[in-house]
Every structure is written in structure tokens, then in C-alpha cells.
Amino acid sequence: DNPFSQYSEFDGDRSLSFGGLYGRGQKKQSTAIERDLMLSLEEAFHGCVKKMKISRKVMNEDGRTSSLRDKILTIHVKRGWREGTRITFPKEGDQGPNCVPSD
């Protein structure tokens, strides 16, 4: 019978138990930035190159604070892409002091 059992499985995630052994020193991955890309039927059929501006949090030089910065991503649309196709840009997500940028 463990008197701390109610705290060790907070919402089924052991990493939240007082910072304990499970979460110490590990960085979490930030949530992915998702955007819709509008294409004409012709662009989807033949392929094209599109540019998209995203805003993301970037760590400042002090390593503790972040600021919002814009970035232009270039997307090479391949011939025949279907609706719902997902693309990722490695490490282009939000940055934080204890998290790794998502893809």
C-alpha cells in the first residue's frame, strides 16, 4: 500500500509525478505547427512550388526566454498529391527552454 500512489499516475503519465525519476533531464517535443495549403486543381495535378509564412517561438540568446519570429517555408508540391497529404519540416516547430522543436 503506497501512500503516494494517487500522485504517481496522474492522468496515466508517470513523468508528472513530482518531477521524479521519469521526467528529470528529459526534454519534451513541442506540438507540431499545422497549416492548410490551398492549391488549385491544376497545381495539384502538375505540381508546383509554394511558399508559406509561419510564426514560431524561438529561444533567445539567454536560453530562458523566447520571442515570436516569422519564417518562410518553401513547399515543393509533387504531381498528384491528394487532399490530406501531410508534409513535415524537421525541427521547425516552437522552441522552449525544456522542449525540442517538433517536425
TORTOR-84812 format. One line per field, with one value per residue: x, y, z of N, C-alpha, C in turn; residue in three letters. Coordinates in pm, whole numbers, plus 50000, padded with zeros to 5 digits. Atoms other than C-alpha are relative to their C-alpha. Layout:
<rs>
n.x: (X, ...)
n.y: (Y, ...)
n.z: (Z, ...)
ca.x: (X, ...)
ca.y: (Y, ...)
ca.z: (Z, ...)
c.x: (X, ...)
c.y: (Y, ...)
c.z: (Z, ...)
residu: (ALA, ...)
</rs>
This chain:
<rs>
n.x: (50085, 49913, 50076, 49983, 50047, 50091, 49923, 49905, 50061, 50084, 50049, 49930, 49868, 49910, 49900, 50050, 49999, 49906, 49877, 49936, 49896, 50040, 49996, 49884, 49898, 50050, 50069, 50120, 50010, 50112, 50106, 49974, 50074, 50072, 50064, 50058, 49942, 50101, 49948, 50098, 49998, 49885, 49878, 49993, 49982, 49868, 49896, 49959, 49925, 50075, 49933, 50093, 49940, 50046, 49947, 49964, 49922, 49858, 49929, 49907, 49862, 49986, 50038, 50115, 50118, 50019, 50072, 50073, 49933, 50058, 49910, 50059, 49969, 50023, 50064, 49996, 50118, 49973, 50114, 50095, 50026, 50143, 50046, 49962, 49857, 49929, 49855, 49938, 49874, 49929, 49958, 50050, 50108, 49968, 49890, 50022, 49885, 49995, 50060, 49934, 50095, 50062, 49986)
n.y: (49882, 49883, 49878, 49904, 50061, 49911, 49900, 50060, 50025, 49886, 50015, 50108, 49956, 50006, 49893, 49884, 50024, 49915, 49990, 50125, 50064, 50019, 49881, 49917, 49988, 50030, 49890, 50040, 49944, 49906, 50042, 49966, 49889, 50050, 49897, 50047, 49939, 49997, 50025, 50016, 50134, 50004, 50008, 50134, 50095, 49986, 49970, 49860, 49958, 49901, 49947, 49978, 49933, 50048, 49932, 50100, 49952, 50030, 49966, 49888, 50035, 50028, 50139, 50011, 49934, 50023, 49895, 50046, 49962, 50052, 50073, 50040, 50137, 50032, 50129, 50055, 50084, 50100, 50034, 50099, 50004, 50008, 49920, 50056, 50033, 49926, 49988, 49950, 49928, 50039, 49903, 49866, 49967, 49906, 50034, 49961, 50032, 50143, 50079, 50011, 49960, 50112, 50005)
n.z: (50000, 50017, 49971, 50108, 50124, 50071, 50072, 50094, 50130, 50033, 50137, 50068, 50044, 49886, 50004, 49928, 49856, 49927, 50075, 49966, 50080, 50138, 50082, 49970, 50101, 50133, 50066, 50072, 50133, 50009, 50091, 50140, 50060, 50116, 50083, 50126, 50119, 50105, 50134, 50107, 50057, 50092, 49920, 49944, 50109, 50062, 49902, 49998, 49882, 49923, 49881, 49890, 49885, 49869, 49882, 49900, 49886, 50012, 49877, 50004, 49962, 49857, 49977, 49910, 50056, 50143, 50071, 50117, 50124, 50123, 50088, 50127, 50037, 50141, 50012, 50136, 50018, 50103, 50086, 49953, 49856, 49969, 49886, 49871, 49997, 49895, 50014, 49877, 50010, 49878, 49898, 50029, 49907, 49892, 49910, 49861, 49916, 49968, 50106, 50128, 50104, 50072, 50146)
ca.x: (50000, 50176, 50057, 50181, 50011, 49750, 50028, 50242, 49989, 49846, 49635, 49834, 50157, 50430, 50654, 50432, 50491, 50675, 50934, 51050, 51277, 51077, 51091, 51417, 51658, 51437, 51319, 50969, 50892, 50672, 50343, 50356, 50254, 49986, 49864, 49638, 49783, 49535, 49602, 49418, 49330, 49596, 49865, 49781, 49775, 50100, 50290, 50429, 50636, 50454, 50579, 50416, 50489, 50470, 50517, 50700, 50859, 51240, 51468, 51661, 52034, 51978, 51832, 51535, 51305, 51158, 51023, 50786, 50956, 50829, 50982, 50912, 50894, 50923, 50695, 50761, 50417, 50462, 50239, 49926, 49933, 49595, 49388, 49510, 49876, 50097, 50450, 50691, 50980, 51232, 51286, 51079, 50827, 50817, 51124, 51120, 51361, 51269, 51144, 51278, 51123, 50876, 50883)
ca.y: (50000, 50315, 50645, 50832, 50608, 50872, 51105, 50857, 50802, 51148, 51100, 50785, 50981, 50886, 51173, 51418, 51266, 51547, 51559, 51219, 50974, 50957, 51320, 51452, 51579, 51481, 51738, 51715, 51768, 52071, 52032, 52040, 52351, 52256, 52475, 52415, 52483, 52590, 52455, 52482, 52162, 52246, 52297, 51963, 51783, 51922, 52006, 52344, 52534, 52727, 52946, 52972, 53207, 53060, 53225, 53024, 53070, 53085, 53080, 53398, 53405, 53399, 53047, 53125, 53347, 53314, 53550, 53511, 53510, 53465, 53217, 53146, 52776, 52653, 52364, 52154, 52014, 51690, 51586, 51406, 51488, 51406, 51602, 51550, 51493, 51594, 51724, 51797, 52035, 51890, 52100, 52394, 52388, 52610, 52615, 52634, 52603, 52239, 52123, 52017, 52179, 51949, 51846)
ca.z: (50000, 49873, 50030, 49719, 49464, 49383, 49264, 49072, 48794, 48735, 48419, 48341, 48286, 48531, 48416, 48606, 48950, 49129, 48850, 48983, 48810, 48491, 48376, 48510, 48247, 47955, 47705, 47562, 47197, 47128, 46946, 46569, 46377, 46127, 45842, 45543, 45200, 44934, 44585, 44258, 44074, 43814, 44082, 44244, 43908, 43766, 44085, 44183, 44438, 44711, 44994, 45333, 45622, 45972, 46310, 46573, 46914, 46903, 47206, 47276, 47350, 47726, 47693, 47919, 47716, 47370, 47108, 46816, 46476, 46122, 45881, 45514, 45426, 45065, 44977, 44667, 44576, 44383, 44095, 44205, 44575, 44725, 44971, 45325, 45227, 45521, 45497, 45780, 45819, 46065, 46379, 46254, 46542, 46850, 47073, 47451, 47746, 47816, 47480, 47143, 46833, 46661, 46298)
c.x: (50090, 49920, 50010, 49946, 49905, 50074, 50090, 49940, 49899, 49964, 50078, 50140, 50093, 50102, 49955, 50009, 50114, 50133, 50085, 50105, 49967, 50017, 50124, 50102, 49954, 49928, 49881, 50004, 49876, 49896, 50030, 49916, 49935, 49929, 49941, 50065, 49896, 50066, 49885, 50009, 50120, 50131, 50018, 50030, 50142, 50115, 50041, 50088, 49920, 50086, 49893, 50075, 49940, 50062, 50028, 50081, 50143, 50068, 50095, 50137, 50016, 49960, 49879, 49873, 49991, 49926, 49937, 50068, 49930, 50106, 49923, 50046, 49968, 49948, 50000, 49884, 50029, 49872, 49912, 49979, 49850, 49966, 50037, 50147, 50068, 50148, 50055, 50130, 50075, 50045, 49957, 49884, 50045, 50115, 49965, 50119, 50013, 49934, 50080, 49900, 49944, 50026, 49875)
c.y: (50125, 50127, 50104, 49949, 50092, 50106, 49940, 49974, 50109, 49994, 49895, 50036, 50007, 50114, 50123, 49984, 50074, 50017, 49875, 49947, 49996, 50124, 50084, 49998, 49970, 50121, 49945, 50061, 50089, 49947, 50050, 50120, 49946, 50116, 49933, 50076, 49990, 49985, 49999, 49857, 49983, 49986, 49860, 49896, 50003, 50014, 50147, 50026, 50111, 50046, 50029, 50066, 49942, 50088, 49893, 50064, 49953, 50045, 50116, 49955, 49966, 49856, 49980, 50060, 49971, 50119, 49941, 50053, 49935, 49928, 49960, 49858, 49980, 49857, 49958, 49900, 49905, 49968, 49895, 49992, 50002, 50090, 49928, 49958, 50088, 50003, 50055, 50071, 49973, 50119, 50143, 50040, 50102, 49948, 50047, 49956, 49850, 49915, 50010, 50044, 49879, 50009, 50057)
c.z: (50000, 50027, 49888, 49867, 49921, 49919, 49892, 49864, 49968, 49852, 49923, 49954, 50119, 50001, 50077, 50152, 50069, 49926, 50012, 49904, 49853, 49913, 50014, 49886, 49859, 49944, 49923, 49861, 49995, 49902, 49859, 49957, 49874, 49929, 49877, 49885, 49889, 49864, 49900, 49949, 49908, 50077, 50058, 49892, 49944, 50100, 49990, 50123, 50067, 50116, 50104, 50116, 50127, 50108, 50104, 50111, 49982, 50128, 49977, 50049, 50148, 50036, 50089, 49942, 49850, 49940, 49876, 49875, 49882, 49919, 49874, 49968, 49852, 49992, 49854, 49988, 49884, 49922, 50066, 50150, 50023, 50119, 50129, 50009, 50105, 49968, 50131, 49966, 50130, 50085, 49972, 50092, 50103, 50084, 50140, 50084, 50030, 49893, 49871, 49894, 49927, 49851, 49934)
residu: (ASP, ASN, PRO, PHE, SER, GLN, TYR, SER, GLU, PHE, ASP, GLY, ASP, ARG, SER, LEU, SER, PHE, GLY, GLY, LEU, TYR, GLY, ARG, GLY, GLN, LYS, LYS, GLN, SER, THR, ALA, ILE, GLU, ARG, ASP, LEU, MET, LEU, SER, LEU, GLU, GLU, ALA, PHE, HIS, GLY, CYS, VAL, LYS, LYS, MET, LYS, ILE, SER, ARG, LYS, VAL, MET, ASN, GLU, ASP, GLY, ARG, THR, SER, SER, LEU, ARG, ASP, LYS, ILE, LEU, THR, ILE, HIS, VAL, LYS, ARG, GLY, TRP, ARG, GLU, GLY, THR, ARG, ILE, THR, PHE, PRO, LYS, GLU, GLY, ASP, GLN, GLY, PRO, ASN, CYS, VAL, PRO, SER, ASP)
</rs>
